[in-house]
Amino acid sequence: MTFSSQPLSPPVQRIDFEGTQPASGSLDVSWIHGSVSPKHNDDPDIQVHAYNEHTYILRQNMAVHYEAPFMFLLFGNERAILLDTGATRSQDYFPLRQTVDALIERWLSRHPRADYRLVVAHTHLHRDHFEGNSQFLDRPHTTMVGRSLEDTIAFYGFSQWPTERVSFDLGGRQLQIMGSPGHEDVEVSIYDPYTQILFTGDIFYPGRLYIRDWDAFASSIARLIEFTEAHPITHILGCHVEMSIYPRIDYLIRTSYQPHERPPQMTVAQLRDLGSAIAAVNGRPGIYPFDAFILYNGVPDRYFSYEAMNPEVEPGTVGYLD
């Protein structure tokens, strides 16, 4: 009888993401919100907040890009998913790959497993949500969701876009993916039963809700409201903050300093308020301020790209307004 001299690998400890109660987590955080002088801003390029051990929220520094989008990194037993890659390509100014790799390395040091993968996905396809994609193109064990409606449908396995809800498994952490177009044609909202957080991209957040397709927008919000009536929700998290703490007052477009901004998390009650606002506006073009959000319906300037307004700029170097 012979015995191997190789040490036995420790068994992989599977994390339970399927409890009936939401995983505890904290949003007690002071978010970076820009500075009076972007030149002298000394905040980190990316702020990282651990909502809990398996859920991270990242925010881009306003001095790097005024959009300051939020991104989300969720861990499962077999893979993690990064929702959005921010508004800047350059790793020198926006080290997203380095930041995500460090978070994954730290997570794996606590929960060792082989061949752990990363999925790079998008809440929707405006440039301030995918400019960092190029940083991940050569990353091993990485899958990137393509930037088209066809790619999104195929990756998640939709058969009836956008009314169908599909599951996406991170390894015991079963995300629910819902089509929610209206702001942008390929937008998805994502529900995480583990934390009971609903991620809504740019279709719902404390800010200017730019509506490209009124009927699609109204239908998407109606489906989200219906979903929240049947599922427990701890927080609703979109990808921006543009409203101040004062009702109906937002910060100027392209501002790089928001000292009194609202927190990013929204409530189911505020989502229902949006449903009521949609009924009140009834598709009429215009700008309609409400306490926690502003409807921009049929306001065309929103959809001009920076490149279209500045043709001398290299295409793709700067993103859309929102």
FENSULSUL-V514942 format. One record per residue. RES is the residue in three letters. PSI is psi in radians with two decimals (* if undefined). Layout:
BEGIN
res:RES psi:PSI
res:RES psi:PSI
END
This chain:
BEGIN
res:MET psi:2.35
res:THR psi:2.66
res:PHE psi:2.44
res:SER psi:2.46
res:SER psi:-0.09
res:GLN psi:2.36
res:PRO psi:2.55
res:LEU psi:2.41
res:SER psi:2.43
res:PRO psi:2.52
res:PRO psi:2.49
res:VAL psi:2.20
res:GLN psi:2.01
res:ARG psi:2.27
res:ILE psi:2.39
res:ASP psi:1.90
res:PHE psi:0.20
res:GLU psi:0.48
res:GLY psi:2.80
res:THR psi:-0.34
res:GLN psi:2.61
res:PRO psi:2.47
res:ALA psi:2.44
res:SER psi:2.63
res:GLY psi:2.86
res:SER psi:2.36
res:LEU psi:0.44
res:ASP psi:1.45
res:VAL psi:2.52
res:SER psi:1.84
res:TRP psi:2.46
res:ILE psi:2.42
res:HIS psi:0.50
res:GLY psi:-3.02
res:SER psi:2.84
res:VAL psi:-0.69
res:SER psi:1.76
res:PRO psi:-0.53
res:LYS psi:-0.58
res:HIS psi:0.25
res:ASN psi:2.25
res:ASP psi:0.31
res:ASP psi:2.78
res:PRO psi:2.66
res:ASP psi:-0.58
res:ILE psi:2.15
res:GLN psi:2.34
res:VAL psi:2.20
res:HIS psi:2.19
res:ALA psi:1.82
res:TYR psi:-0.77
res:ASN psi:-2.99
res:GLU psi:-0.43
res:HIS psi:0.19
res:THR psi:2.10
res:TYR psi:2.49
res:ILE psi:2.26
res:LEU psi:2.51
res:ARG psi:2.33
res:GLN psi:2.47
res:ASN psi:2.33
res:MET psi:-0.44
res:ALA psi:-0.38
res:VAL psi:-0.76
res:HIS psi:2.26
res:TYR psi:-0.37
res:GLU psi:-0.56
res:ALA psi:0.92
res:PRO psi:2.68
res:PHE psi:2.55
res:MET psi:2.79
res:PHE psi:2.35
res:LEU psi:2.02
res:LEU psi:2.29
res:PHE psi:2.41
res:GLY psi:-3.07
res:ASN psi:-0.51
res:GLU psi:-0.39
res:ARG psi:2.81
res:ALA psi:2.78
res:ILE psi:2.33
res:LEU psi:2.04
res:LEU psi:1.82
res:ASP psi:2.69
res:THR psi:0.30
res:GLY psi:-3.02
res:ALA psi:0.09
res:THR psi:2.37
res:ARG psi:-0.71
res:SER psi:2.20
res:GLN psi:-0.44
res:ASP psi:-0.69
res:TYR psi:-0.36
res:PHE psi:1.43
res:PRO psi:1.11
res:LEU psi:-0.81
res:ARG psi:-0.81
res:GLN psi:-0.73
res:THR psi:-0.82
res:VAL psi:-0.75
res:ASP psi:-0.70
res:ALA psi:-0.69
res:LEU psi:-0.72
res:ILE psi:-0.73
res:GLU psi:-0.74
res:ARG psi:-0.71
res:TRP psi:-0.74
res:LEU psi:-0.48
res:SER psi:-0.47
res:ARG psi:-0.44
res:HIS psi:1.24
res:PRO psi:2.38
res:ARG psi:2.62
res:ALA psi:2.70
res:ASP psi:0.68
res:TYR psi:2.36
res:ARG psi:2.83
res:LEU psi:2.34
res:VAL psi:2.23
res:VAL psi:1.99
res:ALA psi:3.10
res:HIS psi:2.43
res:THR psi:-0.57
res:HIS psi:3.14
res:LEU psi:0.85
res:HIS psi:2.61
res:ARG psi:-0.46
res:ASP psi:0.09
res:HIS psi:-0.05
res:PHE psi:0.13
res:GLU psi:-0.47
res:GLY psi:0.06
res:ASN psi:-0.71
res:SER psi:-0.41
res:GLN psi:-0.32
res:PHE psi:0.03
res:LEU psi:-0.62
res:ASP psi:0.23
res:ARG psi:2.24
res:PRO psi:2.77
res:HIS psi:0.68
res:THR psi:2.35
res:THR psi:2.30
res:MET psi:2.23
res:VAL psi:2.31
res:GLY psi:2.83
res:ARG psi:1.11
res:SER psi:2.84
res:LEU psi:-0.73
res:GLU psi:-0.73
res:ASP psi:-0.74
res:THR psi:-0.78
res:ILE psi:-0.79
res:ALA psi:-0.72
res:PHE psi:-0.82
res:TYR psi:-0.29
res:GLY psi:0.55
res:PHE psi:2.41
res:SER psi:-0.36
res:GLN psi:1.35
res:TRP psi:2.43
res:PRO psi:0.16
res:THR psi:-0.31
res:GLU psi:2.62
res:ARG psi:2.27
res:VAL psi:2.79
res:SER psi:2.55
res:PHE psi:2.06
res:ASP psi:2.13
res:LEU psi:0.05
res:GLY psi:1.36
res:GLY psi:-0.18
res:ARG psi:1.67
res:GLN psi:1.79
res:LEU psi:2.57
res:GLN psi:2.13
res:ILE psi:2.23
res:MET psi:2.32
res:GLY psi:2.29
res:SER psi:1.02
res:PRO psi:2.97
res:GLY psi:-0.85
res:HIS psi:-0.73
res:GLU psi:2.63
res:ASP psi:-0.45
res:VAL psi:0.44
res:GLU psi:2.46
res:VAL psi:2.61
res:SER psi:2.56
res:ILE psi:2.20
res:TYR psi:2.29
res:ASP psi:1.79
res:PRO psi:-0.43
res:TYR psi:-0.84
res:THR psi:-0.25
res:GLN psi:0.55
res:ILE psi:2.42
res:LEU psi:2.07
res:PHE psi:2.15
res:THR psi:0.26
res:GLY psi:-2.24
res:ASP psi:0.14
res:ILE psi:-0.37
res:PHE psi:2.02
res:TYR psi:2.95
res:PRO psi:1.47
res:GLY psi:-2.71
res:ARG psi:1.97
res:LEU psi:1.70
res:TYR psi:2.18
res:ILE psi:2.03
res:ARG psi:-0.67
res:ASP psi:1.83
res:TRP psi:-0.84
res:ASP psi:-0.75
res:ALA psi:-0.72
res:PHE psi:-0.88
res:ALA psi:-0.72
res:SER psi:-0.70
res:SER psi:-0.78
res:ILE psi:-0.68
res:ALA psi:-0.71
res:ARG psi:-0.68
res:LEU psi:-0.72
res:ILE psi:-0.78
res:GLU psi:-0.70
res:PHE psi:-0.77
res:THR psi:-0.39
res:GLU psi:-0.35
res:ALA psi:-0.08
res:HIS psi:2.46
res:PRO psi:2.43
res:ILE psi:2.20
res:THR psi:-0.80
res:HIS psi:2.69
res:ILE psi:2.16
res:LEU psi:2.06
res:GLY psi:-2.86
res:CYS psi:0.04
res:HIS psi:2.88
res:VAL psi:2.17
res:GLU psi:-0.25
res:MET psi:2.58
res:SER psi:3.09
res:ILE psi:-0.17
res:TYR psi:2.24
res:PRO psi:2.36
res:ARG psi:0.04
res:ILE psi:2.14
res:ASP psi:2.93
res:TYR psi:2.68
res:LEU psi:2.53
res:ILE psi:2.37
res:ARG psi:0.24
res:THR psi:2.65
res:SER psi:0.35
res:TYR psi:2.03
res:GLN psi:1.30
res:PRO psi:-0.37
res:HIS psi:0.82
res:GLU psi:2.73
res:ARG psi:2.77
res:PRO psi:2.70
res:PRO psi:-0.48
res:GLN psi:2.42
res:MET psi:2.98
res:THR psi:2.88
res:VAL psi:-0.65
res:ALA psi:-0.69
res:GLN psi:-0.57
res:LEU psi:-0.71
res:ARG psi:-0.62
res:ASP psi:-0.67
res:LEU psi:-0.70
res:GLY psi:-0.73
res:SER psi:-0.67
res:ALA psi:-0.69
res:ILE psi:-0.75
res:ALA psi:-0.67
res:ALA psi:-0.74
res:VAL psi:-0.69
res:ASN psi:0.68
res:GLY psi:-0.01
res:ARG psi:2.29
res:PRO psi:2.57
res:GLY psi:-3.07
res:ILE psi:2.17
res:TYR psi:1.82
res:PRO psi:2.39
res:PHE psi:3.04
res:ASP psi:-0.83
res:ALA psi:0.04
res:PHE psi:2.89
res:ILE psi:2.25
res:LEU psi:2.17
res:TYR psi:1.70
res:ASN psi:2.06
res:GLY psi:0.60
res:VAL psi:1.77
res:PRO psi:-0.48
res:ASP psi:-0.50
res:ARG psi:-0.53
res:TYR psi:0.12
res:PHE psi:2.23
res:SER psi:2.78
res:TYR psi:-0.63
res:GLU psi:-0.68
res:ALA psi:-0.63
res:MET psi:-0.37
res:ASN psi:1.33
res:PRO psi:-0.29
res:GLU psi:-0.22
res:VAL psi:2.42
res:GLU psi:2.27
res:PRO psi:2.37
res:GLY psi:-0.06
res:THR psi:-0.45
res:VAL psi:2.53
res:GLY psi:-2.97
res:TYR psi:2.96
res:LEU psi:-0.46
res:ASP psi:*
END
